Amino acid sequence: MKTLLLTLGLLAALAESARADNFRCPNGAIVSTGDTMAEVYVECDPPSFKNVRTESEAGYRGATILINVEEWTYNEGPHRLMHTLTFRNGVLEKVQTLGYGK
């Protein structure tokens, strides 16, 4: 019994760590974290708004690493939730659900 519970707990932990955030594009296509910006661009309609910035992180031996960050916001109107897709160095890292659009 203990082995079964331990195995189930381990499987649940592995499933959670492998979880990807998904986003259903306005045209019905589905993209997931880990997809490249090019893949999302081909699958989805253009976003309502784009925000581009550069962030810096400390690297090895005091070096500065520059990371390109793009946030794409999809606003599908007042009866649908808005979503922001965050790309870091061209890879979809996070899908965030916002409030209702305008």
C-alpha positions as CSV (number, residue, x, y, z in Angstrom):
1,M,0.0,0.0,0.0
2,K,2.8,2.4,0.9
3,T,4.5,1.6,-2.5
4,L,1.3,2.4,-4.3
5,L,0.9,5.7,-2.5
6,L,4.5,6.6,-3.1
7,T,4.2,5.8,-6.8
8,L,1.0,7.8,-7.2
9,G,2.6,10.8,-5.4
10,L,5.7,10.6,-7.6
11,L,3.5,10.4,-10.8
12,A,1.5,13.4,-9.7
13,A,4.7,15.4,-9.0
14,L,6.1,14.5,-12.4
15,A,2.8,15.4,-14.2
16,E,2.8,18.8,-12.5
17,S,6.4,19.6,-13.5
18,A,5.7,18.7,-17.1
19,R,2.5,20.9,-17.3
20,A,2.4,23.4,-20.0
21,D,0.3,26.5,-20.2
22,N,-1.9,26.5,-23.3
23,F,-3.6,29.3,-25.2
24,R,-6.4,29.0,-27.7
25,C,-5.8,31.6,-30.4
26,P,-8.8,33.7,-31.6
27,N,-8.8,31.5,-34.8
28,G,-9.1,28.3,-32.7
29,A,-5.5,27.1,-32.9
30,I,-3.8,26.0,-29.7
31,V,-0.2,27.0,-28.7
32,S,1.7,26.0,-25.6
33,T,4.6,27.2,-23.5
34,G,7.9,26.1,-25.1
35,D,6.6,27.0,-28.6
36,T,8.8,29.4,-30.6
37,M,7.6,32.9,-31.4
38,A,7.6,31.9,-35.1
39,E,5.3,28.9,-34.4
40,V,2.9,31.1,-32.5
41,Y,2.9,33.8,-35.2
42,V,2.0,31.2,-37.8
43,E,-0.7,29.5,-35.7
44,C,-2.4,32.6,-34.2
45,D,-3.9,35.8,-35.5
46,P,-1.9,39.0,-34.9
47,P,-2.1,40.2,-31.3
48,S,-4.0,43.4,-30.3
49,F,-0.9,44.8,-28.7
50,K,2.8,44.0,-28.5
51,N,5.3,45.2,-25.8
52,V,9.0,44.7,-26.4
53,R,11.8,45.2,-23.9
54,T,15.2,43.9,-22.9
55,E,16.0,42.5,-19.5
56,S,19.4,41.9,-18.0
57,E,20.5,39.0,-15.8
58,A,23.8,38.4,-14.0
59,G,25.8,35.8,-15.8
60,Y,28.9,33.8,-15.2
61,R,31.8,35.8,-13.6
62,G,29.9,39.0,-13.5
63,A,28.9,39.1,-17.2
64,T,25.6,40.6,-18.1
65,I,23.2,38.5,-20.1
66,L,20.6,40.4,-22.2
67,I,17.2,38.8,-22.7
68,N,14.7,39.9,-25.3
69,V,11.2,39.9,-23.9
70,E,8.0,40.3,-25.9
71,E,4.5,40.4,-24.5
72,W,1.6,39.8,-26.9
73,T,-1.8,40.7,-25.7
74,Y,-5.0,39.3,-27.3
75,N,-8.1,41.4,-26.7
76,E,-11.2,39.6,-28.2
77,G,-13.8,42.0,-26.9
78,P,-16.0,42.6,-23.8
79,H,-17.4,39.1,-23.6
80,R,-14.0,37.3,-23.7
81,L,-11.0,37.3,-21.3
82,M,-7.8,38.9,-22.5
83,H,-4.6,37.0,-22.5
84,T,-0.9,38.0,-22.5
85,L,1.7,35.7,-24.0
86,T,5.3,36.3,-22.7
87,F,8.2,35.3,-24.9
88,R,11.8,35.2,-23.6
89,N,14.4,35.0,-26.3
90,G,11.8,33.9,-28.8
91,V,10.2,31.1,-26.7
92,L,6.8,31.2,-25.2
93,E,7.4,31.1,-21.4
94,K,4.1,32.2,-19.8
95,V,0.4,32.5,-20.7
96,Q,-1.4,35.0,-18.4
97,T,-5.2,35.4,-18.2
98,L,-6.4,39.0,-17.7
99,G,-9.8,40.5,-17.2
100,Y,-12.5,41.0,-19.8
101,G,-11.5,43.0,-22.9
102,K,-13.0,46.2,-24.4
